[in-house]
Amino acid sequence: MKPPQGSIRDWLDKRAGSDAIAFLFPEGEETLTWGDLQREAARIANHVTAQGIPKGDSVAVMHPNGRGGVLALFGLLYGGFRATMINLVAGQDAIAYALDHSEARFAFVHTQAQDMFNSTAKNIVSLDLTGNDTASLHPVTATDHALLMYTSGTTGRPKGVVHTHSSLLAGGWTPALAHELTPADRGYCVLPIYHINGLCVTVMGTLIAGGSLAMVPKFSASKFWRHIEETGATWFSVVPTIISHLLHGATSPGPHKLRFGRSASSALAPETQTQFEARFNVPIVETMGLTETAAQMLSNPLPPGIRKIGSSGLPIGNETVILSKDLQIVTDGSEGEIAVRGPNVMLEYLRNPQATADTFTPDGWLRTGDLGRQDSDGYFYVTGRLKELIIKGGENIAPREIDDALYTHPDVVEAAAFACPCDTYGERIEAAVKLSDTSTATLADLLEVCETRLGKFKSPDTIHFMDELPKGPSGKIQRLKLSELTH
């Protein structure tokens, strides 16, 4: 099956003949049919074009999940502008940097984001979603800029990832292909659409499949299963921390239509996956993706295909390999850097040619920064991040090994190991955990779990108990922030 051709305008026009539901909002906003969405996107595109904004210019979107955010996104894409999705929880400095670096002169701003906009935007005009101008739209092609999304910037300044219409559509095609999405499917979106998972997997995946998507402003453990039942959702896309919170939550699903749930953005602990499936009888499909790959690059097959617990799956819609330190492809099952090449890969980092050049190998592989290995069946296993490796006494230790050991304790809801400076070994191992509300587990209990599974050398020197671990916009734990927060 070939990747989708054309532009997002072409795909919206293609869907416009249908009165089927495209987006519904369980929290009360008005439903959008595909016809509604195309008409509204065209109207907004006319309004933006009438302001004299050149094709391909950045226009910022500062919206939480909801009807307005969906309309702003598709209106900009329909009009040939570069939709610049602003992470509303990134903090004032990161938001100010993104608005300035993107060179956006106009923005769509939700009332909830107005104060943040006022304090971070310089000489940016706020646009009204209800504008009704008439203008001659710019031509739009597959190779035009479509999306600008900033990385989380855990080391240094965030980088602005540029996707074209082609790669953005491919970002919806890879999950549609892997998960066999059809017009009969309805997704449930709890991840923010200013994050690549929420935008590409759920929103673009729905556009490609022609199904529908139920969207809520944010994840709520108390409402999750009720929304699944009420909307008739057949699948959902979340991150490991959400799966863990649902597993430890009091509520369980009633009758539902779920075919599967998918996990992405960081590695899912095997213990968490097996316990979730045992409790809820919903298969979890583990996947892997990056902002730079328009989300999904690897996925386990759906049942009855072979899902390997602990693996991020197989390449679907692209090529994925393991590279050695000298950037040669590794085929013997040893560990190296995961690299990808395909239609869903970004065009560039905006206004950063050096970072773009450093990220691509001479023969076009995008280096992910993730360490992993590939087994004899072709399945990939992520073992850690290059920049997160703990080097203790000269030995490389992947934090995920320690995370997975901690997750075997039944009270651990969130866990993350990290490195701290050490005079003796260079680096020592520490970890942070969030426990269930009723837990009586002690530091000694958790250290015993680690030492039993990993031995003393790989076990944490200490474990910090926290009410909440720091997370990015998708719910992914930000491991590199833990050292400064705990010392």
N, C-alpha and C positions, 0 to 999 in steps of 0.2 A: 504494500500500500504506500503510495507516494505522499510526501508532505503536502499540506494545503497550498494552493496557489493563490495569487492575487493579494488584495489588501483587505483590511478589516472592513472598509467601506463596502467592498464587493461581498463580503460574507454577511454583513448586516442586510444589504439589499436582497441577498439570496434568501434570508430568513423572513423578510418583511411580508411575504404573502401569507404567513401563518398567523392565525389568531390564537395559537397555543400560548400558554403561559411561558414566559422566559424567566422572570424574576418575581419571587414573592417574598414578603417581609413579615414574618410571624409576629413582630413587635408592633404591627399596625399600619405601616405605610401602604400606599396603594400599589397593587400588583401591576406589573408590566408584561404585556404580551410582546411577541417578537415584532409585530406590526407597530405597537406603541413605541418600542425601543428605537426602531429605525426612524420613525417620524420625529421623535424627540431628539435623537442624535443629530439628524439633519437640521433641525431648527437651531440647536445649540451651535452646530458647526457654522451655520449662516451668521449667527450673532457674533461669534468670535472672529470670523473672516471680515465682517463689516467694521471691526475695530482697526483694520489695516495691519493685522499681524501677519508677517510673512510665513509662508509654508515652512514647516520644520522647526519653527521657534518653540522654545520651552514655554508651556503654560502650566503653572502649578495647580495641583489639586490638594486641598487641605480638608479632607472629609473623612469621617469614620465610615464604616460599612453602612450602607443604606441606599435608598432610592436616589438621593442627590449625588452621591459618590459614583454610582453606576452611570448615571446620566452624564456627569461631567467627564468621566473617563471615555465613554463611547462618543460623546459629542466632539471631543478633541481628536480622537482617532479618526472619526468620520471626516473631519475637516482637514486632516493632513498636518496636524500640529504634534509636537512632542509632549505627550502627557507626562508631567513630572510629578510623580506620586510622593508626597511628603509624609514621612513617618511621624505621626503626631505625638509619639511617646519618646522620641529620640533625644529630647532635651533642647533647651533654647539655643545653645551654641551650634549643635549639629543642624538644627532646622535653619538657623540664620546662614550657616555655611552653604547648605544645599540651595537655598533660595538665591544666594549671591552667585555661587559657582555656576548654577544652571542658566544664569542670565535671563531668568523669567521676568517679564515686565507686567504680566497679568496673572491672576489666580482666581480659582473658584474656592471660596472659603465658607465652610459650615459655621453656623452660629457658635457651636461648641469650640471651634478653633479660632474664633475671632480675636480673643485676647492674645493668644500665641502669635497670630499673624501680625497684630499691631506692634508687638514687641520685637519681632524678628525681620519684618519685611522693610526693605528700603526702596522707595520709589516704585512700588508694585501696585497696580490698579486692581481692585477686587471686582470681578465680573458677576453679573446676575444670571442665574440659571433660567430665569423666565424671559430673557430678552428675545425679541421676535423680529430681527432685522432680515433683510433680503440682500444676498450677496452672491457673486459668482464664485463657487467653491474652487479651491486649488485642486489640480489633478493629484491623485494619490497612486503610488505604485508599491509593489512588494518590497522594493529596496529602500524606500523612504524611512527616515527615523519615525518611530512610533512611541517608544517608552523610554523615559529616563528614571532610573531608580537607584538610590544611593545605598551602598553597602553599610553594614552596621558600624564600620570604622572602629573596631576594637583595638587596632594598632594604627595610630596616625589618623590622618584625615579620611573621612569616607570617600569612596570612589564612586563616580557616577556611571552606572552601567547603561549603555545604549543598546536597545533592541529595535530592529526594523519591524515593519509589518510582517515580513516573512518569518523572522525568528520568533516573534510574539505569537503568531498563529501556530507555529510548530510547537511552542510551549503549551498550547491547548491540545494539539494533536497527539503528543506523546502519552499523556494520561488517558485520552480518549481511546487510543489504540491499546495501551496496556490493560486498561480496566474494562474494555469492551463496552464503552458507553454508547447508548442508543437514545433516540428521541423519547423513549419511555422512561428514561432514568431521571431522577431528581436528586441533585446534590444538596448537601447541607453545609453552608459556609459559616464558620465561626472565626476563621483567621482573617486578619485585616487585609483589605485589597491594596493597601500601600506596602504590603509584603509580597514577594514573588510567588509564594505558594498560594495565597488566597487569590491573587490576580490571575495567574496563569492556569493553575490546576483547576480551580473551581469556575472562575468566570470564563476564561478562554476555552477551557475544556467543554463547558456547556455550549458556547457558541459553535464549536466544531461539531459536537455531537447532536446539537439541535434539541436537547432536552430542556430541563428547567433547573433553577437553583433557588433554594430557600436561603435567605441571608439574614443574619442577625448582627447587631452592632459589635458584640463581643461574646466570648465563651462564658457560659454560666453552667456550672455543674448541676445546679438545681433545676434548670430549665431544659437541659440538653435532651434528655430522653422524651420529655413531653413534646418538644418541638419535632423530634424525629417521628413520633407517632402522628401528631396533628398535620404535618406537612406531607406525610407519605414518602419521606426521603428514602432513596434506595442506596445511598452511599454518603460517606463523609470523609473529609480530609482534615487531619489534625496533626499535632506534634506529640512527641513522647510524654511531655509533662502533662498534657491534657488526658492522655490515656491513663496515666498513673493517677491523676486526680479522680477520674471516673471510677477507676478500679477501687479506690479507697472511699468513694462516696457512698452515701446511704441509699440513693435512689437507683432503681433498676428499670429497664424498659418493659413496657407492656407489649401488646401486639404491634408489630412493625413490619416494614417491607425491606429492611436493609439487606443488601447483597454482601456488602463488605464495608470496612473502614480502611483508610490508608493512613500511614504514618510517614512523616518526612521531616526534613530540616535538621535533624540530628539522629544519632543512632538510638534505636529502641532496645532497651535491656531485654534479653530473652525471657527472664523471669516475669517481667511485666507483661509481655505479649502472651505467654502461655496462661498466666493467671487471668488476664482479661478475657481471652477466648473461652476459658473454662467457665468463667462466671456468667458471661453474657451471651455465649454461643454466637458471636459475630466474628468472622475471620478478619484478621488484620493483615493488610498487605504492606510490608515495609518497602520504602522507596528511598531514593536519594536525589537531590537536586541542589542547584545554586542559583543565586540571582543571575549569574553570568550564563547559565544554561536555560534561562526561562523556566526555571523549576526543574521538572523531572528529567533525569538522565538514566536512572536505573529503576527497575521495579521487579518485585517478585510476581510470578503469574498469579492469576485468580485461581481459587479452587475450581476444578480438581487438579490443576497444575501443581507442581512441586513448589511449595513455599519453604524456604530454608530459614529456620529461626536463627536470627543473628546476622543474616545476610541482607544487603540492600538490593539484591536481585540481579537481573540481567539487563544488558543494554536493550532498549526498545526505541527505535526511531533514530538511533545514532550509533557511533562507534565509541567504545570505552576500552581503555587499556591501562596497564601498570607500567610506569616508567622507572628506570633505574636512576641513580644520581647523575649519570652522564647522558640522561634523556633517551636511553635505548629501551625498546619495548621488552618487558620481562614476561616470559611464558612458562617459567618453571614453578610458579606458585609462591615465589618469595615476595617479601614486602617491598613496596615502592610507592611512588606518587600516582594517584589516580588521575588520568587525563582523558579528555573527551573531544570528539570532533563530530559535527553534524549540523542539521538545519536549525536547531534550537539554540545554537551558541551565539553569544552577543556579537555585536559589530565591533565595539571598542569601549574603552573608558573615556568619557567626555573630557576633552582638553587635557589629556594626560597620555601622550604618546609613549613615554617611557614605561609607565605601568602596563600599557597595552602590549608593548613589545616584550616585556618581562614575563607576561602571562601566557603568551603563545610561543610554542617551540617553532623552529625554522620550518618544519613540515606541517604546521597548522593545528597541532594539538593544544587545547586549552588546559593549562595546568591548574588543577583544582585546589592544591594545597592540602588535600586530604591524603593520608597514608592508608594503604589497603593492600589486599592480595586477592587473587582470583583462583578459585578451585578448578578441579579438572572438568567440572560440568559447566564452567563459564560464569558461575555466580561470584559476585564481588562482596568482599567483607571490608568494611571501613574499620581501621584499627586506631585512628586518631588524626589529629591535625598536626601538620609539621610545626606550626608555631606554638602548639600547646603541649608538645612532648615534654615529659619530665626526664631530665638527664641526671640520674643519681649515681655518683661514683663511676661515671663513664658509661653506665648502662641506660639505654633508652627504655622508658616505661610509658606505655600509652595510658592516659587517664581513664579511658573507657574500661580497662580491665578492673580498675578499682570501683568505678561506678557500678558495673555489673555485679560485682561482689556485694556491694552495699544494698543493691536492689533485691537481693535474695532474702533480706530481712523483711518480714511481712509488714513492719510498721513504716518502712521508708517510702515516702511519697516522692521526694526529689533528692537527687544526689549528684555531686560533682567533685572530682578530685582535681587538685591543682598543685603547681610547684611554688616553693618559697626558697629564697636564698639560704644556703647553709655553708658554714665555714669548713665542715668536715667533708661533705660529699658534693659540694657545689650547689646542689639543690636537694631539698627534702620534700616529702610528700605530705600534703594535708588534704582534707576533704571537708565539705559542708553538706549538711542534710536538713531536710524538713521532714518531720515525723507526723504520723497521723495524730489527730487530736486526743485520742484515748491512749496513746503509747506511754509505756513506762520504761522503754528501752534506755539503757545507760551507755556512756562512752565505752565502758568495758565490754558490753554486749556487742557493739558494732565492731570494735577492734578485734574481738574474737572471731567474728564472722569473716573479716578480711584475712586474718592470719591463717585461719583454717583453709581458706580457698587459695590464697596467694603466697603464703609464707611471710615471714617477718620483714624481709628486705623490701618487698613491694607494697607492704601495708602502710597506711597513713601513720605519721607520728602523732597526729591529733586529729580530731573531727569536731567541727564547729556546728552547733545546733542553731538553726535559724528559723524564723517565722516564715520567711520567703527567700528563695534564692533569686539573684538578679536575672532578669530575662530580657530578651529583645522583643520586637513587635510581634513575632510569631509565637512567642512562648518558649523559645529556645533558651536554655540556661547559658548565661554569659560567663564562661569559666574564667576568662582572663581578668574579670573584675573582682573575683573572690579574694585574691591575696590582699588587695588594698582595703577591702571591706572588713576583713577579719583581723587586721593588724593595725 
